Amino acid sequence: MGLDARDVVIVQTKAKRLGMYLLGQVLFSKHLVERHFKPRSVRTIALCTATDAALGPTAADHGVEVVVRRFIEG
């Protein structure tokens, strides 16, 4: 069964600004989950320290939520 018929949340994170690597990781992760399973839904989140003026709207166009948080080392 795996992820079939389940609500899946994919979170990819980088301790820096939203960039192509992070956006690519979250989009490709969603693609892989949808290709190999039949989830009921897939929610994608890019967790980073700052958004990007160009990539933020692109992320939104693809249904990716950009969550900005300050990372604490420790």
C-alpha positions as a LaTeX table, in Angstrom:
\begin{tabular}{lrrr}
\hline
Residue & $x$ (\AA) & $y$ (\AA) & $z$ (\AA) \\
\hline
Met1 & 0.00 & 0.00 & 0.00 \\
Gly2 & 2.75 & 2.50 & 0.86 \\
Leu3 & 1.47 & 6.00 & 0.15 \\
Asp4 & $-1.57$ & 4.94 & $-1.90$ \\
Ala5 & $-4.83$ & 6.65 & $-0.86$ \\
Arg6 & $-3.01$ & 8.77 & 1.73 \\
Asp7 & $-2.55$ & 12.50 & 2.17 \\
Val8 & 1.17 & 13.14 & 1.64 \\
Val9 & 3.12 & 16.18 & 2.80 \\
Ile10 & 6.52 & 16.72 & 1.21 \\
Val11 & 8.87 & 19.13 & 2.98 \\
Gln12 & 12.23 & 20.08 & 1.52 \\
Thr13 & 14.42 & 22.54 & 3.37 \\
Lys14 & 17.54 & 24.67 & 2.98 \\
Ala15 & 19.00 & 27.01 & 5.59 \\
Lys16 & 19.17 & 29.79 & 3.01 \\
Arg17 & 17.02 & 31.70 & 0.50 \\
Leu18 & 14.60 & 29.92 & $-1.84$ \\
Gly19 & 16.61 & 28.86 & $-4.87$ \\
Met20 & 16.53 & 26.60 & $-7.88$ \\
Tyr21 & 17.91 & 23.61 & $-5.95$ \\
Leu22 & 15.25 & 23.75 & $-3.26$ \\
Leu23 & 12.42 & 24.41 & $-5.70$ \\
Gly24 & 13.64 & 21.60 & $-7.95$ \\
Gln25 & 13.88 & 19.18 & $-5.03$ \\
Val26 & 10.32 & 19.79 & $-3.90$ \\
Leu27 & 8.87 & 19.63 & $-7.43$ \\
Phe28 & 10.81 & 16.48 & $-8.32$ \\
Ser29 & 9.83 & 14.84 & $-5.02$ \\
Lys30 & 6.17 & 15.46 & $-5.82$ \\
His31 & 6.65 & 14.02 & $-9.31$ \\
Leu32 & 8.26 & 10.86 & $-7.91$ \\
Val33 & 5.54 & 10.32 & $-5.30$ \\
Glu34 & 2.78 & 10.76 & $-7.89$ \\
Arg35 & 4.57 & 8.50 & $-10.38$ \\
His36 & 5.15 & 5.59 & $-8.01$ \\
Phe37 & 2.08 & 5.82 & $-5.78$ \\
Lys38 & $-1.53$ & 6.94 & $-5.96$ \\
Pro39 & $-1.82$ & 9.39 & $-3.06$ \\
Arg40 & $-5.14$ & 11.02 & $-2.25$ \\
Ser41 & $-3.37$ & 14.39 & $-2.14$ \\
Val42 & 0.16 & 15.80 & $-2.18$ \\
Arg43 & 1.06 & 19.01 & $-0.35$ \\
Thr44 & 4.49 & 20.47 & $-1.10$ \\
Ile45 & 6.40 & 22.81 & 1.19 \\
Ala46 & 9.72 & 24.57 & 0.61 \\
Leu47 & 11.12 & 25.64 & 3.98 \\
Cys48 & 13.82 & 28.32 & 3.76 \\
Thr49 & 15.17 & 31.50 & 5.37 \\
Ala50 & 13.91 & 33.94 & 2.69 \\
Thr51 & 11.77 & 33.88 & $-0.41$ \\
Asp52 & 12.85 & 35.01 & $-3.86$ \\
Ala53 & 11.07 & 37.63 & $-5.96$ \\
Ala54 & 11.29 & 35.55 & $-9.14$ \\
Leu55 & 11.01 & 32.01 & $-7.77$ \\
Gly56 & 8.29 & 32.70 & $-5.17$ \\
Pro57 & 5.56 & 33.25 & $-7.78$ \\
Thr58 & 6.84 & 30.29 & $-9.80$ \\
Ala59 & 6.58 & 28.09 & $-6.72$ \\
Ala60 & 3.01 & 29.29 & $-6.17$ \\
Asp61 & 2.15 & 28.57 & $-9.81$ \\
His62 & 3.12 & 24.94 & $-9.15$ \\
Gly63 & 1.29 & 24.68 & $-5.83$ \\
Val64 & 4.44 & 24.81 & $-3.69$ \\
Glu65 & 4.03 & 26.57 & $-0.34$ \\
Val66 & 7.07 & 28.64 & 0.58 \\
Val67 & 7.51 & 28.84 & 4.35 \\
Val68 & 10.11 & 31.29 & 5.63 \\
Arg69 & 11.69 & 30.65 & 9.04 \\
Arg70 & 14.90 & 31.65 & 10.71 \\
Phe71 & 17.08 & 28.62 & 11.41 \\
Ile72 & 18.86 & 28.40 & 14.74 \\
Glu73 & 22.17 & 26.61 & 14.89 \\
Gly74 & 22.72 & 24.36 & 17.81 \\
\hline
\end{tabular}
